[in-house]
Amino acid sequence: MTRQQRLVLIISILASFVAFLDGSVVNVALPAISRDLGGGLMTQQWVADAYLVTLGALILLAGSLSDLFGRRRILASGLIGFAITSILCAVAPDSVFLIIARALQGIAGALLVPSSLALIISSFSGSAQGKAIGSWTGWTGIAFIVGPLVGGFLVDALSWRLIFAINVLPIAVCLWLLRYVKQPERTKHVKVDIVGAVLCSLGVGGPVFGFIEQPHYGWGNPAILGSIIGGLLLFAGFIWYERRTAAAMLPLSLFNVRNFRFGNLATAAIYGGLSIATFLIVIFLQQVSGYSALAAGLALLPVTIIMFFLSPRFGALAGKYGPRLFMTAGPLVAGAGFLLMLLVTNDVQYWSQLLPGVLVFAVGLSMTVAPLTSAVLGDVKTSHAGVASAVNNAIARIAGLITIAVAGVITGGQLDLDGFRRAIVFTAILVMAGGIVSAIGIRNQT
């Protein structure tokens, strides 16, 4: 690795780490937030999903901006915006203010992920690129899991507000390092798709609103059915528009690449399951089993440790032998880990009931994340690296926000043992489906 490559990798990991950490760190703080600001499961869902709605819907637009204006410039803008909105979240006086601030934070977060990954794609090639992506996915995957640990400590020791305030320091470090990165070449023919961004946001937001609010209003309420059906129609309109506009933020031609197409199907299933599982596990441990916020966060610490050591290694192996085997076996192993979590009772005995499933799930996830990213982006032209990585991340976030939105439907609006077990089975099915899709569709590069 050259000095410039090492710097790009550090910055990309740090910037994405902040975005992914904030997407998961809030989960363990949700019971404390609802106690302080009011609201039950519905408010908890909105605090989590307000961030994911704007992140998932606008990350595609951010990919185009990254290619048009330059990865470094967009990354810096996202970091500054993320710092400002993090402070707004930290000082939120009520739940409505916090939800709005979280939505704004998602907009800033959307600028971070595609720009950081595109920097890696444009700075590395060959087996070095696979190893760099493995390190990136390993660290971002750790951020997705370590969030409950960091959040739990801060909630118990100090205040839930600090889970947002802590973002400022790593952002400042990242901005300082970014000054020394050379600006990659821009793709000047790219245009900004405003109409597509609006259609995508409304198309995603409508069903999310309907699923979250359904346990409160009921399926017969016109607002629920109208938001779900209307959102689906708008999303269909988004796809229709993207097929016909010359400035599409979602270039559907990318899906002509086989690994990109099937890799994103696998992404939707795997990350959809991962999102609802991590969302519900930390809440269940606190609200049903009486764990402290820190103890609930520590419950997933083995995943962090295992991913830190294994993810780069599986990324290197996938670069050598191809991603298909790992993308098939990994989700199946992870799904088996979730099924082991059906052993839990109301009074969760961590070492015998939860830890075995956590360990198996961690190994499966470590096998999956780096090969998945490598397969999805490996055959995409470097000039489209920004938008391609944005599409993949958007699909992951949208899948996650939808599964979190339906959490209330699956659990019956109240998280108890039966509802938790139904959600775990749902998670296992989703994750294993990702492995089956990979087995059928992914091809090793020659």
NUFI-353597 format. One line per 2 residues: for each residue x negated, y, z negated of C-alpha. Coordinates in steps of 0.1 Angstrom, whole numbers, always signed. Each point is the difference from the previous one (the first is absolute). Example, Ala and Ser with C-alpha at 12.3 -4.5 7.8 and 13.67 -1.06 7.14 Angstrom:
2
-123,-45,-78; -14,+34,+7
This chain:
446
+0,+0,+0; -13,+35,+9
+3,+28,-25; +29,+15,+21
+19,-34,+0; -5,-4,-37
+14,+35,-6; +30,-7,+23
+8,-32,-18; -2,+16,-35
+22,+29,+10; +25,-22,+18
+3,-23,-30; +3,+28,-25
+26,+19,+20; +22,-31,+6
-6,-12,-36; +17,+32,-12
+30,-4,+23; +5,-37,-8
-7,+4,-37; +27,+27,-3
+24,-23,+18; -4,-27,-27
-11,+18,-31; +34,+16,-5
+17,-34,-4; -12,-7,-35
+9,+35,-11; +36,-3,+13
+15,-10,-34; -17,+29,-17
+11,+24,+27; +36,-11,-3
-1,+3,-38; -15,+35,+3
+20,+14,+30; +31,-22,-1
+13,-27,+24; -1,-38,+2
-11,-24,+28; +15,+23,+27
-22,+30,-10; -30,-23,-3
+6,-12,+36; +2,+36,+12
-32,+10,-17; -18,-29,+18
+18,+3,+33; +0,+38,+5
-37,-3,+5; +2,-30,+22
+28,+15,+22; -20,+30,+12
-33,-20,+0; +14,-27,+22
+20,+22,+23; -27,+26,+6
-31,-21,+0; +6,-6,+37
+1,+37,+7; -32,+3,-21
-17,-26,+23; +7,+22,+30
-12,+31,-19; -32,-19,-9
-7,-8,+37; +9,+35,+11
-17,+23,-25; -28,-23,-13
-1,-25,-28; -21,+21,-23
+23,+31,+2; +32,-20,-6
-16,-19,-28; -11,+32,-18
+35,+15,+4; +16,-31,-15
-24,+0,-29; +8,+37,-8
+38,-6,+3; -2,-31,-21
-18,+19,-28; +26,+27,-1
+30,-23,+0; -16,-22,-26
-1,+30,-23; +37,+7,+8
+9,-36,-10; -20,+4,-33
+19,+30,-11; +35,-11,+12
+27,+13,-25; +27,-25,+11
+5,-31,+22; +13,+20,+31
-31,+22,+0; -22,-31,-3
+18,-19,+28; -4,+30,+23
-37,+4,-9; -5,-37,+6
+15,+4,+35; -24,+29,+7
-29,-21,-13; +9,-27,+25
-3,+25,+28; -36,+8,-11
-7,-37,-5; +11,-7,+35
-30,+21,+12; -25,-20,-19
+3,-36,+10; -1,+0,+38
-28,+27,+1; -22,-20,-24
+4,-33,+18; -5,+17,+34
-33,+14,-13; -11,-36,-7
+12,-13,+34; -19,+28,+18
-32,-4,-21; -4,-38,+0
+1,-27,+27; -3,-38,+3
-5,-21,-32; -10,+32,-19
+35,+14,+7; +16,-32,-14
-21,+2,-32; +7,+37,-4
+37,-6,+4; -3,-28,-25
-15,+24,-25; +26,+26,+7
+30,-24,-3; -16,-16,-31
-2,+34,-18; +34,+12,+12
+15,-33,-10; -15,+4,-34
+15,+35,-2; +34,-15,+7
-4,-24,-29; -22,+20,-25
+27,+27,-1; +20,-17,-27
-32,-4,-21; -10,+37,+2
+36,+11,-5; +6,-22,-29
-30,+13,-19; +9,+36,+7
+37,-5,-9; -8,-17,-33
-29,+22,-11; +10,+34,+13
+28,+8,+24; +15,-12,+32
-7,+34,+15; -37,-8,+1
+5,-27,+26; +5,+28,+25
-26,+25,-14; -29,-25,+3
+2,+2,+38; -17,+34,+0
-35,-11,-9; -5,-27,+26
+16,+23,+26; -26,+27,-8
-28,-25,+4; +13,-12,+33
+3,+35,+14; -35,+7,-11
-14,-31,+18; +21,+7,+31
-21,+30,+8; -28,-22,+10
+20,-22,+25; -3,+7,+37
+33,+8,+17; +9,-29,+23
+12,+7,+35; +36,+12,+4
+25,-15,+23; +12,+33,+16
+29,-14,+21; +20,-10,-32
+31,+21,-7; +20,+3,-33
+33,-19,+0; +22,+22,-22
+33,-15,+12; -13,-35,-6
-11,+9,-35; +35,+13,-9
+18,-30,+14; -24,-24,-17
+4,+18,-34; +38,+0,+1
+1,-35,+14; -21,-13,-29
+15,+22,-27; +36,-8,+7
-1,-38,-8; -23,+7,-29
+26,+24,-15; +27,-25,+6
-17,-30,-16; -12,+20,-30
+33,+16,-7; +22,-31,+8
+0,-14,-35; +14,+33,-13
+26,+8,+27; +8,-35,+14
+0,-13,+35; +35,+14,+7
-12,+36,-4; -1,+19,+34
-33,+17,-10; -17,-34,-5
+11,-16,+32; -3,+32,+19
-36,+6,-11; -11,-36,+8
+18,-2,+34; -9,+36,+9
-36,-6,-9; -2,-31,+21
+15,+18,+30; -25,+28,-4
-28,-24,-2; +12,-17,+31
+1,+35,+16; -36,+5,-11
-11,-32,+18; +20,+11,+31
-16,+35,-1; -35,-14,-4
+4,-21,+31; +8,+31,+21
-21,+28,-14; -35,+6,+13
-11,+12,-35; +11,-31,-20
-14,-1,-35; +8,-38,+2
-16,-11,+33; +20,-32,+6
-26,-11,+25; -22,-9,-30
+23,-29,-7; -10,-15,+34
-32,-10,-19; +9,-35,-14
-19,+2,-33; +13,+36,-6
+36,-12,+5; -1,-31,-21
-24,+15,-25; +25,+28,-8
+28,-25,-3; -21,-18,-26
-8,+33,-17; +37,+8,-4
+7,-33,-17; -31,-1,-22
+0,+36,-12; +37,+0,-4
-3,-29,-24; -30,+14,-18
+17,+34,-6; +32,-14,-16
-20,-24,-21; -24,+25,-15
+29,+25,-5; +21,-25,-20
-27,-19,-19; -13,+30,-20
+35,+12,-7; +12,-34,-11
-29,-5,-23; +8,+33,-18
+38,+2,+0; +8,-37,-5
-30,-16,-16; -11,+30,-21
-35,+4,+13; -17,+34,-4
-8,+19,+32; -37,-9,-3
+8,-37,-6; +22,-1,+31
-28,+16,+20; -25,-24,-13
+22,-29,+11; -11,+6,+36
-37,+8,-8; -11,-35,+13
+12,+10,+34; -22,+30,+0
-31,-20,-10; +6,-28,+24
+6,+23,+30; -31,+21,-8
-22,-31,+4; +18,-20,+26
+16,+25,+25; -33,+11,+16
-11,-36,+3; +32,-11,+17
-3,+30,+23; -35,-11,+10
+12,-36,+5; +29,+12,+22
-25,+20,+21; -20,-32,+5
+28,-26,+4; +30,+21,+10
+29,+12,-21; +27,-25,+8
-9,-27,-26; -2,+26,-28
+31,+18,+10; +19,-33,+0
-14,-15,-31; -2,+31,-21
+37,+10,-1; +10,-37,-6
-23,-1,-30; +12,+34,-12
+36,-11,+3; -7,-31,-20
-14,+22,-27; +32,+20,-1
+21,-32,-4; -22,-10,-30
+13,+32,-16; +34,-16,-2
-13,-16,-33; +5,+33,-18
+26,+4,-27; +14,+31,-17
-28,-2,-25; -28,-3,+25
-29,-21,-11; -27,+15,+21
-27,-27,+0; +23,-29,+8
+29,+16,+19; -14,+29,+20
-38,-3,+3; +0,-32,+22
+22,+17,+26; -20,+32,-2
-33,-19,+7; +14,-19,+30
+16,+31,+14; -33,+19,-3
-19,-26,+19; +26,+0,+28
+1,+37,+2; -38,+2,+2
+0,-24,+29; +26,+21,+18
-6,+37,-1; -34,+5,+18
+7,-25,+28; +35,+15,+5
-14,+35,+5; -28,-13,+22
+25,-19,+22; +24,+28,+4
-26,+26,+10; -26,-22,+16
+14,+1,+36; +11,+37,-1
-20,+26,+19; -21,+22,-21
+17,+31,+13; +33,-12,-15
-15,-11,-33; +17,+27,-19
+36,-7,+12; -5,-38,-1
-11,+1,-36; +28,+24,-8
+26,-24,+16; -14,-29,-21
+1,+20,-32; +34,+14,+8
+14,-34,+4; -15,-11,-33
+14,+30,-19; +34,-1,+17
+3,-38,-8; -10,+8,-36
+25,+28,-5; +29,-20,+15
-7,-30,-23; -2,+23,-30
+32,+16,+12; +18,-34,+1
-14,-9,-34; +32,+12,-17
+21,-21,+24; -21,-31,-7
+0,+4,-38; +36,+11,-2
-9,+36,-11; -15,-12,-33
-33,-17,-4; +4,-31,-21
-16,-35,+2; +24,-13,+26
-4,+31,+22; -38,-2,-4
-1,-36,+11; +22,+7,+31
-24,+28,+9; -30,-23,-4
+15,-26,+23; +8,+28,+25
-37,+11,-2; -14,-35,+5
+22,-5,+31; -11,+33,+15
-37,-5,-6; +0,-36,+13
+19,+12,+31; -30,+23,+7
-22,-31,+0; +23,-19,+24
+1,+30,+24; -38,+2,-1
-3,-37,+8; +23,+3,+30
-11,+33,+14; -36,+9,-10
-28,-9,+24; -37,+0,-9
-21,+24,+21; -24,-15,+25
